[in-house]
Amino acid sequence: MIATKRVYEPSAPADGYRVLIDRLWPRGVSKAKAHLDAWEKDVAPSDELRKWYEHDPPKWPEFQKRYQRELKAPAAKTVLEDLVRRAKRARVTLVYSSHAADISDVAVLEKLLSRRLKGVKAAKSSTSAKTAKPSKRKHASKV
């Protein structure tokens, strides 16, 4: 399961694996207070993209396209695969600092990871359906 949470919100055991997805460390938060399991800068938008975007709503559609291209880099792919693997077993919380989560990298990452996670589950269920043995039980007759 993929969840999101601002770094300024208190951490909780239910957060599971907490991973900071920002390239820059959030202002005013100590590493101890953040309670992070990882800081994955490789899935954060590049400095160039971040500075170009500046959370300007009209740029949101183009930001998503550019950011998704950046996420195809080998280092980003490795991190994404790890997060999907972890999310199959337990909750993964994407920790971010943005005030506008709905138009930030966390929205793109959450959507992308959730899709991949659903794809993994769908592939598993179709595989198990194909390999399931047919039931030998006969259908009950109507009374």
NORVEN-V410872 format. One record per run of one state. SS is the DSSP state (alpha for helix, beta for strand, coil for the rest). FROM is the first residue (numbers start at 1). LEN is the number of residues. If there is no record, write none. Layout:
ss=SS from=FROM len=LEN
ss=SS from=FROM len=LEN
This chain:
ss=coil from=1 len=1
ss=beta from=2 len=5
ss=coil from=7 len=6
ss=alpha from=13 len=3
ss=coil from=16 len=1
ss=beta from=17 len=4
ss=coil from=21 len=10
ss=alpha from=31 len=4
ss=coil from=35 len=3
ss=beta from=38 len=2
ss=coil from=40 len=1
ss=alpha from=41 len=3
ss=coil from=44 len=3
ss=alpha from=47 len=7
ss=coil from=54 len=3
ss=alpha from=57 len=14
ss=coil from=71 len=3
ss=alpha from=74 len=16
ss=coil from=90 len=2
ss=beta from=92 len=5
ss=coil from=97 len=4
ss=alpha from=101 len=3
ss=coil from=104 len=1
ss=alpha from=105 len=27
ss=coil from=132 len=12
